[in-house]
Amino acid sequence: MRRALCLSALATASGKIYFSETFGDGWESRWTPSEWKKSDGTQGTWKASAGKWFSDEKEDQGIQTAEDSRFFGLSAGFDSFSNAGKDLIIQYQAKYEKDIECGGGYVKIGPKLSDPTTFGDPTPYNIMFGPDKCGYTKRTHLIFNYKGKNVLKKSDLAYKQEGEGTSHVYRLVLKPDNTARVEIDGEKIYEGSLKEDWELLAPKEIKDPEDKKPSDWVDDSMMNDPDDKKPDDWVEEKRIVDEKAKKPDDWDDEEDGEWEAPMIDNPEYKGEWTVKRISNPAYKGVWEAKKIANPEFVDDDTLYKYDDFGFIGFDLWQVKGNTIFDNVIITDDVAEADKFLQKWKTLSDVEKAKKKEEDDAKAEEAKKAADSKDDDDDDDAEEE
């Protein structure tokens, strides 16, 4: 039986499930569509679908973005909680039925919404997590809000949402030691420090504004060789007068003007002479102001902590729709998240097998078409 949304946190043997959704019967009553883009006619709609490849159609049903070139907004609320002092696991499943071209497949998790119908890009959130692509720019987003500012990771996380028509499962683990771990399809793609990999805090040190470069500082690593002189026979004239040219016999100075010999390329031309460059013995290196303690730096050992989680939602723009989301869970119990991971593995095996069948069939059709064209070309050659 498909699991429904947890309206309040469910206790397990080792932790809690704060939210869980598999989009079974009645999912529409648990999720609120956004009307943020309704007035300008770009608000997309959602529908239930398992897609073209599935293991069990009812069991594998998720929610799907139903149109192209639309904004899609949908959110669900749950009892507010804080992740203080415990692991936070956010996990969900995404399947692109066709290449999205430009758009996102991420989730936003944040504090309780007063009016879910207004959920959209301006809505404050705590964490944004999941794939994003536009043209050749591809990444898996992991954005943390800190003191009202949404902060991107310094370097992009790998983008794995390439397999058209197959599902991928995204997992974020946020820990009380201010580290985060990201897994896609059960494989770790990142594990590191919030303090080091996000600019959440002001830098510990800054350049001393009072420190000035000495007037005698030499920062040119190379210099002209003072002993290098241009050879006396160096020829820099690229064009010269053609001394062999003769004034035509029929040239009339009064009518044609004063005759001048034409210019030709100089066979002795050696190019523009430049002095040889040598290492500068006075070079001191690149000057940098000395570092001093940043008076604005304030350490924070609770970067990971949010006082209020109360909603999860999809706030997306997609050029090409047909993305299916399923099996969403927020918990502090990895065993509960692993149950959905195992479910994804079962579905993934089916999807990969179906995709191979389809790819093989397309390849066979292409081969037959090529063979048929070759036969036609041979027949045409014989007729000639």
N, C-alpha and C positions, 0 to 999 in steps of 0.2 A: 504494500500500500504506500502511495506517495505521501511524503511528509508535508505538512502545512507549516505556515509561519508560526513561530513561537511568540505568542502575545506577551508572554512574560518569561523571564529567564528560567530555563529548566536545569535542574541540578543533575549532574551525572556522578559516577563514582569518584571521578578525579577532578571535576571542574564544572563549568556551566556552559550551556548553549544560550546565547543572548538572542539569536535570530537564526532561523532555518527555513528555507523555502525551496520546494521542488516544483512549484507551479502546477499542482494538481487541481482538482475541482475546487471552484470558489476563489481562485487566485485573484480575480478581479475585485473581490471585496476586501482583499488585504493590501492591495496596491492602489495608489492614487495617480491617475495620469496628470501630468503637468499641463497647465493652460498658459504657460509663459509666452509661447509663440503663437497662440491661437489667433490673436487679433490680426497678425500679418499674413496668415494663411500658410505658414511654413511648419506648423505643428504636425508631426507624424503620428501614426497610429500603431498600436501593438496588437498582435494576435498570438494565440497559442499554436505552437507547431513543434513537431519533432524533427522537421527537415526531411530531406529525401533519403537519408541513410539513418537507420536506427536499429537497435536490438529489440526493443519492445516499444511500440509507438506510444502507448499510454504512459509507460514508465519514463520514457525519454523525452516527453513533451516539455518544452520550455516556452519562453515568450520571445517573439520575433519582431524585429523592426520591419514593418510591412511595406514601406515605400522607399523610393529613391529621393535624394536631395531634400531631406527634411531634418528638422530638429526633433529628437525623441527624448521625452522626459517622463520618468516614472519613479515613484518612491514608495517606500513602506516604512512605517514607524514601529517602534518597539519600546519597551520600558527602558528609561534612561539608566545608564550605568557608567562607571568610571573604570578605566583599566589600570588604576593605581596599584602597583605592587604585584602585577601578574602579567603573564603572557597574553597577547591579543592575537588571535588568528582570524584573518579575513580571507575567505576563499570563495571562488565562483567559477563557473564554466562558461566558455564562449565558443561559438561556432559561426564562422563566416561562410554562408552558403554561396557567396560570390565575392570577388575582390572588392573591398570597400573603396578603393581608389584614394579617397580622402575622408578621414573621419576617425572616430574613437570607438573603443569597446570597453571602456573603463567604468569603474564604480566610484561613487562618492559616499563617504560615511561621515556623519557629523552630528551636531546637537539637535535636539528635538525641534521639529518644524511646527510653527504655529498655524501655517496654512499650506499644506502640501501642494495645492493647485498652483502656487506661485513658484514652485521649485524650478530653478534654472541656473544659468551661468552666474548671476549675481549672488546666489544663495551661499552663505558661508558654510564651509565644511572643515572637517579635521584632517581627513586623508583622502587623496585621490589615487587610484591604483588601477593599472591595466593598460592594454595596448592602445597605441595611437599612431596613425599613419597619414601622411599627405605627400603623394608623389614618392620621391626617393628618401624623404625624411621618415624614419621609422624608429620607434622606441617603445619600451614599456614604461609608462609613467609611474613614478612614486613621489607624490608631492605631500609635504607635511605643512599644515598651517601652524605658524608660531607667532603669537602675539599679533594676530590679525593679518599676517602676511603669508601668502602661499609661496613656499620655497621648493624649487625643483632641485633634484639631485645634481651635483656638479658634473657628473658624466652620465650619459644615457645608459639605461639597462637594455639588454638585448631584446630584439623584437622576434617573437616566435610564431606570430599568427599568420603564417604563410600558406599552410595547407588548406586550399580552398575546399570547403565542404566537410572538414574534419574538426572535431572539438579539441579545445585546449583548456586546461584547468590552471587557474592562477591562485597562488597562495602567498600571503604576506604574514610573516610572524614578527610582531613588534614586542621587544623584551624590556623589562625594567632596568637592564644594564645599559640602556640607550643604544642598543644595536637592533638592526633589522635584517631579516632574511627573506629572500624572494625565491620562490620555486615556480617553475612552469612545467606542467606535465610530470610533476614529481622530481624534477631535476633542479638542483640549486643553481641559480644564475647570479646570485649576489648574496653576500653576507658581510656586513660592515657596520661602521659607527655613524650614528646620526651627527655627532659632533664633528667628525672629520669629513664626511661625504656630503653634507648639506651645510650651507651657510646660514645656519639657524642662529648662531651666536656671533657677536662682533669678534673680530680677530683679537687674539691675545696681545699681539704686538703691532705697532704701526711705525711708519717712517717718522723720524724726528723732524718736525717742521722747522726747527731751529738749525738743523745741520745743513751746511752749505758746502758745495764743492770748492776745494781750494783753488785759488786763481792759477797756480802752477801745475794743476793736475793735468796729466797728459793721457787722453783716452783714445788716441789714434794708435792702433796697433802696428800700422804700416806707415812708412814715410818714403819720400823720394830719395833716391841714392844721390848724395851730393857729389860723388865722384863720377857719376855717369854723365857723359857729355854727348851731344849729337855729333855724329861723324861729319867731317867737312864735306864729304861727297854725298851726303844724304839728300835725296831729291824728293821734295814734297809737292812739286807741281804736277797735278794730275793730268792737265791738258796743256798742250803746247801748239805753237803755230806750225803748220805743215810747211817746212822750208822747200819742199819739192814742188809745191803748188805754183803754178804760173798763171798770170793774168790772161784770160781768154783774149784771142786776137780781136774778137768782135765787141769787146767791152768798151762802152762809151761812157767816159767819166761824167760828161755833162748830163746824160740821160740816166745812167745807171748809178751814179754816185761814185765816191772814191772806192776803189777796189781794195778788199782786205783778204789776205790769205786765210783759208779755213783752219779751224782748230782740230787737232787729232789727239788721241790718247798718247800720253808720254810713256814710251817704253822703258824709261829709266825710273819711273815713279815707284817709290818704295812704301808709300803710305804715310800717314801722319806719325811723326816720331813722338814717342812718349818716354819719359824718363823711367828707368827701372825702379821698381818698388822693393824696399827691403824692410826687415823687421825694425821697429822703432825701439832703440835701446832705452828710451826714456818712458816707454809705455808702462802705465801703472794699473791697467785694467779698467773695466767698466766701473764708474763710480756709482755708489749707491748710498743713500742716506742711512745712517745707523738706525737701528730699531730700538724703540722704547716701549715700555708697557703702555697698553691702550687704556686710558682712564675710563673708557666707556665699556670695557669688557666686564661682563658679569657672568660667571659660570652658572650652569644650571644642570643639576643631575637628574632633573625630572622632565627632560625634553620629550621623552616617550609618552608622558602622561596627559590624558585629556579627562576633564571632569565630567563631560557629558557626551555620551554617544546615544543618539535616539532615533536616527534614521539611516537608511541606506537607499541609494537611488542611482538611476542611470540618467545622465544629462549629456546627450550626444548630438553631434552633427554627423550625418553620413551622406556621402554622395551616392553610394550604392548601399541599399539596405539589405534585408534578409539575414541579419545577424540574430542568432538564437542564444539566449542566456538561460542558464539553468543551475540548479544545485548550489544555491547561495547559503553560506553559513558564516556566522560570527560566533566565535567560541574561545575559551581558553584551554580547551581540551583537544590535543592533537589527535587522539584516538577517534573523536567524532569527525574531525576533518578528514581523517584517513578513510572513513567509511565512504564518503563522497568520492574520494580519490579512487578507491577500488571500483566504485560504480562507473567512474569515467573510463577506467582501463578496460572494462568489459565493453563499453560502447565504442571506445577507440579502436579496439581490435576489429569490430564489425565494420566501422567506417573505413578503416584502412583496407580491409578486404574488398569492400564494395568499390572503393576508389580504384583499386588495382584492376578489378574487373572492368570498370568503365574505361580506364586508361588503356587497357589491353584491347578492348573492343574498338576504341577510337583509332588506335595504332593499326589494327587489322583493316579497318575501313579505309584508312589513308593508304595502306599498302595496296589494297585492291584497286583503289582509284588510280594510283600511280601505275600499276600494272596494266589497267585498262587503257590509260593514256598512251603507254608505250606500245600496246598492240595497235591502237588507232594510228600512231605515227608510223609503225612498220607498214600497215596497209596502205597509207598514203604514199610512202616511199615506193612500194611495189607498183602502184598505179602509175607513178611518174616514169 
